[in-house]
Amino acid sequence: MKQKLIFLDIDGTLLPPGEMLIPQSTVEALHKAHANGHKLFLCTGRNLRMTRPLLDYGFDGAVCSAGGYVFCGDKVLVDLPMEPQLAKDVRSAMERHGVECTLEARDATYGSLKMLERWSFTHRDAGPLNSEAARWRKAMEDGMTMSPLAEYKGEPLYKIVYIAERSEDLNEAKRLYEDRFVFCESKPDGLNGGYVNGELINRKFDKGRGIKAVCDYLGVPLQNSIGFGDSDNDLQMTDVVGISVCMADGSASLKQRCDRIAPSVYEDGISKEFAALGLI
């Protein structure tokens, strides 16, 4: 088989949401794929700091911050933080309506105590959560290392994670800034409180363009890339890769766009799909 570039989302794809330990079956599959000459990349909404520990599993690089920071080996290919004033303005437009924000710089995450309180809604029996919500719930339960919002000193931001009590609380921010930011959000099924969680992503980049940057750098055609994901922030990834794979418990919209459906992360999905694709 020709060399493939394999791009893997983290939460809900490579490992259970919020975890940092890759299942052993997946570790073995990654090593076998590497031995067969394929290259492996993380492709995630997490910033570099939250991604870095997983690089020890032998990844060749990563698309971090949903495409805002991309590297291959020691070479940084994309570094596109938000414009400082624009980031400040869109954040203000949300916070005026009580929306809680977490700020993700490259090497730090900043949030308020109110953000922790707001996420407590996910402890209710509210039905299944999307993988981003599940990741944040798990992170909060485990005492996530998050710096106080008051310590933020203006470092470049790559993403803003937000949570609103009502979708209407986001109307002003969307009216003013939806032409420059993607509001990639989900509403947990069965939740009566109206809570919405989401990621604010610069329209200057996305996971798909991050993948293209890696392929261009390595001189590998896009049709020789494979992308694995589970949520709506993986939609742009599926638009560019040669083969797109959604995990079995992924979002309905992503399943409709993907070429293949793999078993879930809880069913050794990566290992089984690598074998089905002839990667191992």
Short mmCIF file of the C-alpha atoms (twelve columns), coordinates in Angstrom:
data_MODEL
# 
_entry.id   MODEL 
# 
loop_
_atom_site.group_PDB 
_atom_site.id 
_atom_site.type_symbol 
_atom_site.label_atom_id 
_atom_site.label_alt_id 
_atom_site.label_comp_id 
_atom_site.label_asym_id 
_atom_site.label_seq_id 
_atom_site.Cartn_x 
_atom_site.Cartn_y 
_atom_site.Cartn_z 
_atom_site.pdbx_PDB_model_num 
ATOM 1   C CA . MET A 1   0.000   0.000  0.000  1 
ATOM 2   C CA . LYS A 2   1.157   3.556  -0.764 1 
ATOM 3   C CA . GLN A 3   2.104   5.655  2.210  1 
ATOM 4   C CA . LYS A 4   -0.940  7.200  3.888  1 
ATOM 5   C CA . LEU A 5   -1.098  10.233 6.144  1 
ATOM 6   C CA . ILE A 6   -3.523  9.383  8.947  1 
ATOM 7   C CA . PHE A 7   -5.206  12.206 10.888 1 
ATOM 8   C CA . LEU A 8   -6.913  11.338 14.166 1 
ATOM 9   C CA . ASP A 9   -9.195  13.461 16.286 1 
ATOM 10  C CA . ILE A 10  -8.570  12.913 19.991 1 
ATOM 11  C CA . ASP A 11  -11.685 13.060 22.166 1 
ATOM 12  C CA . GLY A 12  -14.233 10.433 21.230 1 
ATOM 13  C CA . THR A 13  -11.996 9.070  18.466 1 
ATOM 14  C CA . LEU A 14  -8.499  8.198  19.627 1 
ATOM 15  C CA . LEU A 15  -9.532  7.871  23.265 1 
ATOM 16  C CA . PRO A 16  -12.606 8.317  25.468 1 
ATOM 17  C CA . PRO A 17  -13.511 12.005 25.992 1 
ATOM 18  C CA . GLY A 18  -11.369 13.666 28.641 1 
ATOM 19  C CA . GLU A 19  -8.937  10.772 29.015 1 
ATOM 20  C CA . MET A 20  -5.202  10.910 28.301 1 
ATOM 21  C CA . LEU A 21  -4.518  7.172  28.073 1 
ATOM 22  C CA . ILE A 22  -4.887  5.665  24.607 1 
ATOM 23  C CA . PRO A 23  -6.416  2.137  24.654 1 
ATOM 24  C CA . GLN A 24  -3.794  -0.572 24.243 1 
ATOM 25  C CA . SER A 25  -5.376  -1.948 21.068 1 
ATOM 26  C CA . THR A 26  -5.078  1.513  19.526 1 
ATOM 27  C CA . VAL A 27  -1.454  1.912  20.642 1 
ATOM 28  C CA . GLU A 28  -0.584  -1.375 18.946 1 
ATOM 29  C CA . ALA A 29  -2.407  -0.324 15.781 1 
ATOM 30  C CA . LEU A 30  -0.534  3.000  15.700 1 
ATOM 31  C CA . HIS A 31  2.820   1.237  16.046 1 
ATOM 32  C CA . LYS A 32  1.982   -1.277 13.308 1 
ATOM 33  C CA . ALA A 33  0.830   1.477  10.946 1 
ATOM 34  C CA . HIS A 34  4.080   3.340  11.560 1 
ATOM 35  C CA . ALA A 35  6.079   0.180  10.910 1 
ATOM 36  C CA . ASN A 36  4.248   -0.144 7.582  1 
ATOM 37  C CA . GLY A 37  5.465   3.300  6.538  1 
ATOM 38  C CA . HIS A 38  2.397   5.417  7.242  1 
ATOM 39  C CA . LYS A 39  2.574   8.755  9.055  1 
ATOM 40  C CA . LEU A 40  0.328   9.655  11.988 1 
ATOM 41  C CA . PHE A 41  -0.994  13.047 13.020 1 
ATOM 42  C CA . LEU A 42  -3.272  14.260 15.774 1 
ATOM 43  C CA . CYS A 43  -6.054  16.499 14.475 1 
ATOM 44  C CA . THR A 44  -7.785  18.161 17.370 1 
ATOM 45  C CA . GLY A 45  -9.502  21.167 18.838 1 
ATOM 46  C CA . ARG A 46  -7.153  20.933 21.834 1 
ATOM 47  C CA . ASN A 47  -4.383  23.498 22.087 1 
ATOM 48  C CA . LEU A 48  -0.728  22.478 21.927 1 
ATOM 49  C CA . ARG A 49  -0.392  22.166 25.693 1 
ATOM 50  C CA . MET A 50  -3.307  19.737 25.956 1 
ATOM 51  C CA . THR A 51  -2.106  17.819 22.885 1 
ATOM 52  C CA . ARG A 52  1.615   17.534 23.661 1 
ATOM 53  C CA . PRO A 53  1.459   14.572 26.132 1 
ATOM 54  C CA . LEU A 54  -0.034  12.362 23.412 1 
ATOM 55  C CA . LEU A 55  2.830   13.030 21.011 1 
ATOM 56  C CA . ASP A 56  4.873   10.535 23.022 1 
ATOM 57  C CA . TYR A 57  2.923   7.750  21.327 1 
ATOM 58  C CA . GLY A 58  4.961   8.407  18.185 1 
ATOM 59  C CA . PHE A 59  2.920   10.922 16.215 1 
ATOM 60  C CA . ASP A 60  4.690   12.751 13.396 1 
ATOM 61  C CA . GLY A 61  2.955   16.056 14.102 1 
ATOM 62  C CA . ALA A 62  -0.404  17.601 14.871 1 
ATOM 63  C CA . VAL A 63  -3.157  19.905 13.734 1 
ATOM 64  C CA . CYS A 64  -3.958  21.719 16.997 1 
ATOM 65  C CA . SER A 65  -6.561  24.340 17.952 1 
ATOM 66  C CA . ALA A 66  -8.849  23.135 15.135 1 
ATOM 67  C CA . GLY A 67  -6.239  24.152 12.562 1 
ATOM 68  C CA . GLY A 68  -4.849  27.309 14.136 1 
ATOM 69  C CA . TYR A 69  -1.495  25.753 15.029 1 
ATOM 70  C CA . VAL A 70  -0.050  23.010 12.830 1 
ATOM 71  C CA . PHE A 71  3.349   21.344 12.862 1 
ATOM 72  C CA . CYS A 72  5.135   18.406 11.290 1 
ATOM 73  C CA . GLY A 73  8.189   17.200 13.158 1 
ATOM 74  C CA . ASP A 74  10.042  20.335 14.258 1 
ATOM 75  C CA . LYS A 75  8.542   22.499 11.503 1 
ATOM 76  C CA . VAL A 76  5.644   24.841 12.330 1 
ATOM 77  C CA . LEU A 77  3.423   25.043 9.246  1 
ATOM 78  C CA . VAL A 78  0.534   27.189 10.493 1 
ATOM 79  C CA . ASP A 79  0.462   29.711 13.336 1 
ATOM 80  C CA . LEU A 80  -2.696  31.836 13.109 1 
ATOM 81  C CA . PRO A 81  -3.922  33.188 16.457 1 
ATOM 82  C CA . MET A 82  -6.951  35.453 16.586 1 
ATOM 83  C CA . GLU A 83  -6.396  39.167 16.080 1 
ATOM 84  C CA . PRO A 84  -6.155  40.516 19.663 1 
ATOM 85  C CA . GLN A 85  -8.780  43.256 19.374 1 
ATOM 86  C CA . LEU A 86  -11.179 40.996 17.511 1 
ATOM 87  C CA . ALA A 87  -10.809 38.278 20.151 1 
ATOM 88  C CA . LYS A 88  -11.477 40.856 22.863 1 
ATOM 89  C CA . ASP A 89  -14.551 42.222 21.097 1 
ATOM 90  C CA . VAL A 90  -16.240 38.896 20.372 1 
ATOM 91  C CA . ARG A 91  -15.575 37.737 23.908 1 
ATOM 92  C CA . SER A 92  -17.194 40.922 25.247 1 
ATOM 93  C CA . ALA A 93  -20.231 40.393 23.027 1 
ATOM 94  C CA . MET A 94  -20.768 36.989 24.623 1 
ATOM 95  C CA . GLU A 95  -19.964 37.929 28.195 1 
ATOM 96  C CA . ARG A 96  -22.417 40.863 28.089 1 
ATOM 97  C CA . HIS A 97  -25.140 38.228 27.956 1 
ATOM 98  C CA . GLY A 98  -23.738 35.995 30.693 1 
ATOM 99  C CA . VAL A 99  -21.955 33.538 28.410 1 
ATOM 100 C CA . GLU A 100 -18.963 31.983 30.186 1 
ATOM 101 C CA . CYS A 101 -15.738 31.710 28.186 1 
ATOM 102 C CA . THR A 102 -12.543 29.720 28.461 1 
ATOM 103 C CA . LEU A 103 -9.578  31.173 26.593 1 
ATOM 104 C CA . GLU A 104 -7.130  28.833 24.879 1 
ATOM 105 C CA . ALA A 105 -3.663  30.154 24.143 1 
ATOM 106 C CA . ARG A 106 -1.006  27.868 22.689 1 
ATOM 107 C CA . ASP A 107 0.474   26.869 26.037 1 
ATOM 108 C CA . ALA A 108 -2.226  27.734 28.577 1 
ATOM 109 C CA . THR A 109 -5.948  27.644 29.199 1 
ATOM 110 C CA . TYR A 110 -7.716  30.340 31.199 1 
ATOM 111 C CA . GLY A 111 -11.150 30.122 32.783 1 
ATOM 112 C CA . SER A 112 -13.253 31.450 35.621 1 
ATOM 113 C CA . LEU A 113 -14.733 29.735 38.646 1 
ATOM 114 C CA . LYS A 114 -18.125 30.485 37.139 1 
ATOM 115 C CA . MET A 115 -17.129 28.346 34.175 1 
ATOM 116 C CA . LEU A 116 -16.683 25.400 36.523 1 
ATOM 117 C CA . GLU A 117 -20.107 26.062 38.010 1 
ATOM 118 C CA . ARG A 118 -21.680 26.354 34.584 1 
ATOM 119 C CA . TRP A 119 -20.303 22.987 33.545 1 
ATOM 120 C CA . SER A 120 -21.902 21.371 36.580 1 
ATOM 121 C CA . PHE A 121 -25.101 21.079 34.522 1 
ATOM 122 C CA . THR A 122 -23.549 18.117 32.734 1 
ATOM 123 C CA . HIS A 123 -23.729 16.097 35.930 1 
ATOM 124 C CA . ARG A 124 -27.495 15.982 35.578 1 
ATOM 125 C CA . ASP A 125 -29.092 12.988 33.873 1 
ATOM 126 C CA . ALA A 126 -29.443 14.915 30.639 1 
ATOM 127 C CA . GLY A 127 -28.878 12.218 28.070 1 
ATOM 128 C CA . PRO A 128 -25.746 11.636 25.984 1 
ATOM 129 C CA . LEU A 129 -23.239 14.466 25.618 1 
ATOM 130 C CA . ASN A 130 -21.274 15.359 22.523 1 
ATOM 131 C CA . SER A 131 -17.574 14.516 22.892 1 
ATOM 132 C CA . GLU A 132 -16.522 18.133 23.503 1 
ATOM 133 C CA . ALA A 133 -18.999 18.495 26.387 1 
ATOM 134 C CA . ALA A 134 -17.962 15.097 27.733 1 
ATOM 135 C CA . ARG A 135 -14.297 16.106 27.584 1 
ATOM 136 C CA . TRP A 136 -14.921 19.265 29.579 1 
ATOM 137 C CA . ARG A 137 -17.052 17.442 32.143 1 
ATOM 138 C CA . LYS A 138 -14.306 14.842 32.619 1 
ATOM 139 C CA . ALA A 139 -11.661 17.567 32.835 1 
ATOM 140 C CA . MET A 140 -13.608 19.415 35.510 1 
ATOM 141 C CA . GLU A 141 -14.181 16.215 37.499 1 
ATOM 142 C CA . ASP A 142 -10.446 15.479 37.399 1 
ATOM 143 C CA . GLY A 143 -9.467  18.951 38.537 1 
ATOM 144 C CA . MET A 144 -8.361  20.256 35.162 1 
ATOM 145 C CA . THR A 145 -5.267  22.436 35.282 1 
ATOM 146 C CA . MET A 146 -6.739  25.736 34.177 1 
ATOM 147 C CA . SER A 147 -5.290  29.117 35.045 1 
ATOM 148 C CA . PRO A 148 -7.608  31.748 36.550 1 
ATOM 149 C CA . LEU A 149 -9.039  34.121 33.977 1 
ATOM 150 C CA . ALA A 150 -7.532  37.009 35.957 1 
ATOM 151 C CA . GLU A 151 -4.053  35.738 35.078 1 
ATOM 152 C CA . TYR A 152 -4.605  36.105 31.338 1 
ATOM 153 C CA . LYS A 153 -2.150  38.765 30.138 1 
ATOM 154 C CA . GLY A 154 -3.028  38.990 26.481 1 
ATOM 155 C CA . GLU A 155 -1.237  35.971 25.004 1 
ATOM 156 C CA . PRO A 156 -2.395  35.158 21.464 1 
ATOM 157 C CA . LEU A 157 -5.607  33.129 21.511 1 
ATOM 158 C CA . TYR A 158 -6.371  30.329 19.100 1 
ATOM 159 C CA . LYS A 159 -9.812  29.347 20.324 1 
ATOM 160 C CA . ILE A 160 -12.519 30.363 22.773 1 
ATOM 161 C CA . VAL A 161 -14.682 27.676 24.351 1 
ATOM 162 C CA . TYR A 162 -18.018 28.929 25.603 1 
ATOM 163 C CA . ILE A 163 -21.120 27.771 27.400 1 
ATOM 164 C CA . ALA A 164 -24.421 29.645 27.473 1 
ATOM 165 C CA . GLU A 165 -27.561 29.037 29.479 1 
ATOM 166 C CA . ARG A 166 -29.717 29.892 26.449 1 
ATOM 167 C CA . SER A 167 -28.949 29.893 22.744 1 
ATOM 168 C CA . GLU A 168 -30.396 33.427 22.552 1 
ATOM 169 C CA . ASP A 169 -27.524 34.658 24.712 1 
ATOM 170 C CA . LEU A 170 -25.261 34.169 21.701 1 
ATOM 171 C CA . ASN A 171 -27.384 36.185 19.272 1 
ATOM 172 C CA . GLU A 172 -25.438 39.438 19.511 1 
ATOM 173 C CA . ALA A 173 -22.057 37.774 19.097 1 
ATOM 174 C CA . LYS A 174 -23.301 35.794 16.098 1 
ATOM 175 C CA . ARG A 175 -24.883 38.854 14.480 1 
ATOM 176 C CA . LEU A 176 -21.666 40.827 14.797 1 
ATOM 177 C CA . TYR A 177 -19.005 38.168 14.248 1 
ATOM 178 C CA . GLU A 178 -20.379 35.089 12.505 1 
ATOM 179 C CA . ASP A 179 -18.745 36.257 9.273  1 
ATOM 180 C CA . ARG A 180 -15.325 35.943 10.940 1 
ATOM 181 C CA . PHE A 181 -15.820 33.066 13.387 1 
ATOM 182 C CA . VAL A 182 -17.449 29.665 13.216 1 
ATOM 183 C CA . PHE A 183 -19.674 29.001 16.230 1 
ATOM 184 C CA . CYS A 184 -19.222 25.226 16.332 1 
ATOM 185 C CA . GLU A 185 -21.679 24.148 19.005 1 
ATOM 186 C CA . SER A 186 -23.860 21.374 20.297 1 
ATOM 187 C CA . LYS A 187 -26.860 21.071 22.533 1 
ATOM 188 C CA . PRO A 188 -26.886 17.823 24.524 1 
ATOM 189 C CA . ASP A 189 -29.886 15.661 23.681 1 
ATOM 190 C CA . GLY A 190 -32.629 15.653 26.277 1 
ATOM 191 C CA . LEU A 191 -31.338 18.705 28.133 1 
ATOM 192 C CA . ASN A 192 -34.211 20.896 29.239 1 
ATOM 193 C CA . GLY A 193 -32.187 23.803 30.578 1 
ATOM 194 C CA . GLY A 194 -31.321 25.157 27.154 1 
ATOM 195 C CA . TYR A 195 -27.560 25.032 27.694 1 
ATOM 196 C CA . VAL A 196 -25.353 25.302 24.618 1 
ATOM 197 C CA . ASN A 197 -21.634 24.508 24.556 1 
ATOM 198 C CA . GLY A 198 -19.383 25.408 21.691 1 
ATOM 199 C CA . GLU A 199 -16.056 26.449 20.268 1 
ATOM 200 C CA . LEU A 200 -15.371 29.778 18.627 1 
ATOM 201 C CA . ILE A 201 -13.037 29.121 15.685 1 
ATOM 202 C CA . ASN A 202 -11.408 31.654 13.391 1 
ATOM 203 C CA . ARG A 203 -12.685 31.350 9.796  1 
ATOM 204 C CA . LYS A 204 -9.102  31.850 8.602  1 
ATOM 205 C CA . PHE A 205 -8.410  28.197 9.404  1 
ATOM 206 C CA . ASP A 206 -9.999  24.829 10.064 1 
ATOM 207 C CA . LYS A 207 -8.928  21.210 10.418 1 
ATOM 208 C CA . GLY A 208 -9.220  20.662 6.677  1 
ATOM 209 C CA . ARG A 209 -6.801  23.460 5.831  1 
ATOM 210 C CA . GLY A 210 -4.459  22.196 8.526  1 
ATOM 211 C CA . ILE A 211 -4.431  18.764 6.889  1 
ATOM 212 C CA . LYS A 212 -3.775  20.344 3.500  1 
ATOM 213 C CA . ALA A 213 -0.801  22.228 4.962  1 
ATOM 214 C CA . VAL A 214 0.719   18.943 6.174  1 
ATOM 215 C CA . CYS A 215 0.103   17.166 2.868  1 
ATOM 216 C CA . ASP A 216 1.604   20.062 0.895  1 
ATOM 217 C CA . TYR A 217 4.657   20.161 3.144  1 
ATOM 218 C CA . LEU A 218 5.290   16.425 2.760  1 
ATOM 219 C CA . GLY A 219 4.395   16.365 -0.932 1 
ATOM 220 C CA . VAL A 220 1.666   13.782 -0.402 1 
ATOM 221 C CA . PRO A 221 -1.581  14.081 -2.426 1 
ATOM 222 C CA . LEU A 222 -4.710  14.697 -0.369 1 
ATOM 223 C CA . GLN A 223 -6.229  11.515 -1.776 1 
ATOM 224 C CA . ASN A 224 -3.568  9.595  0.183  1 
ATOM 225 C CA . SER A 225 -4.830  10.965 3.506  1 
ATOM 226 C CA . ILE A 226 -7.308  9.386  5.916  1 
ATOM 227 C CA . GLY A 227 -9.223  11.286 8.570  1 
ATOM 228 C CA . PHE A 228 -10.915 9.891  11.695 1 
ATOM 229 C CA . GLY A 229 -13.379 11.953 13.744 1 
ATOM 230 C CA . ASP A 230 -16.615 11.907 15.699 1 
ATOM 231 C CA . SER A 231 -18.054 15.420 16.029 1 
ATOM 232 C CA . ASP A 232 -19.077 18.446 14.013 1 
ATOM 233 C CA . ASN A 233 -15.685 20.105 14.449 1 
ATOM 234 C CA . ASP A 234 -14.393 17.318 12.192 1 
ATOM 235 C CA . LEU A 235 -16.646 18.241 9.258  1 
ATOM 236 C CA . GLN A 236 -13.983 20.261 7.435  1 
ATOM 237 C CA . MET A 237 -11.544 17.388 7.882  1 
ATOM 238 C CA . THR A 238 -13.852 15.027 6.011  1 
ATOM 239 C CA . ASP A 239 -14.098 17.477 3.091  1 
ATOM 240 C CA . VAL A 240 -10.401 17.217 2.192  1 
ATOM 241 C CA . VAL A 241 -9.126  13.742 3.088  1 
ATOM 242 C CA . GLY A 242 -9.092  10.897 0.628  1 
ATOM 243 C CA . ILE A 243 -10.995 8.598  3.004  1 
ATOM 244 C CA . SER A 244 -13.136 9.961  5.836  1 
ATOM 245 C CA . VAL A 245 -14.124 7.834  8.827  1 
ATOM 246 C CA . CYS A 246 -16.675 8.605  11.547 1 
ATOM 247 C CA . MET A 247 -16.789 6.670  14.801 1 
ATOM 248 C CA . ALA A 248 -19.981 4.712  15.463 1 
ATOM 249 C CA . ASP A 249 -21.129 7.022  18.251 1 
ATOM 250 C CA . GLY A 250 -20.273 10.184 16.305 1 
ATOM 251 C CA . SER A 251 -22.642 12.976 15.312 1 
ATOM 252 C CA . ALA A 252 -25.372 12.303 12.751 1 
ATOM 253 C CA . SER A 253 -24.190 15.127 10.505 1 
ATOM 254 C CA . LEU A 254 -20.635 13.782 10.393 1 
ATOM 255 C CA . LYS A 255 -21.828 10.250 9.633  1 
ATOM 256 C CA . GLN A 256 -23.718 11.572 6.620  1 
ATOM 257 C CA . ARG A 257 -20.554 13.163 5.240  1 
ATOM 258 C CA . CYS A 258 -18.088 10.332 5.889  1 
ATOM 259 C CA . ASP A 259 -17.131 7.466  3.604  1 
ATOM 260 C CA . ARG A 260 -16.991 4.893  6.387  1 
ATOM 261 C CA . ILE A 261 -18.277 4.221  9.907  1 
ATOM 262 C CA . ALA A 262 -15.875 2.603  12.380 1 
ATOM 263 C CA . PRO A 263 -16.731 0.929  15.705 1 
ATOM 264 C CA . SER A 264 -16.602 3.308  18.664 1 
ATOM 265 C CA . VAL A 265 -13.518 4.045  20.741 1 
ATOM 266 C CA . TYR A 266 -15.005 1.726  23.383 1 
ATOM 267 C CA . GLU A 267 -15.035 -1.137 20.847 1 
ATOM 268 C CA . ASP A 268 -11.413 -0.941 19.661 1 
ATOM 269 C CA . GLY A 269 -12.642 1.109  16.706 1 
ATOM 270 C CA . ILE A 270 -9.287  2.484  15.559 1 
ATOM 271 C CA . SER A 271 -7.577  -0.895 15.596 1 
ATOM 272 C CA . LYS A 272 -10.433 -2.587 13.749 1 
ATOM 273 C CA . GLU A 273 -10.726 0.159  11.139 1 
ATOM 274 C CA . PHE A 274 -6.947  0.293  10.543 1 
ATOM 275 C CA . ALA A 275 -7.147  -3.433 9.784  1 
ATOM 276 C CA . ALA A 276 -10.199 -3.011 7.544  1 
ATOM 277 C CA . LEU A 277 -8.391  -0.309 5.555  1 
ATOM 278 C CA . GLY A 278 -5.280  -2.459 5.152  1 
ATOM 279 C CA . LEU A 279 -3.084  -0.089 7.154  1 
ATOM 280 C CA . ILE A 280 -1.965  -2.908 9.466  1 
# 
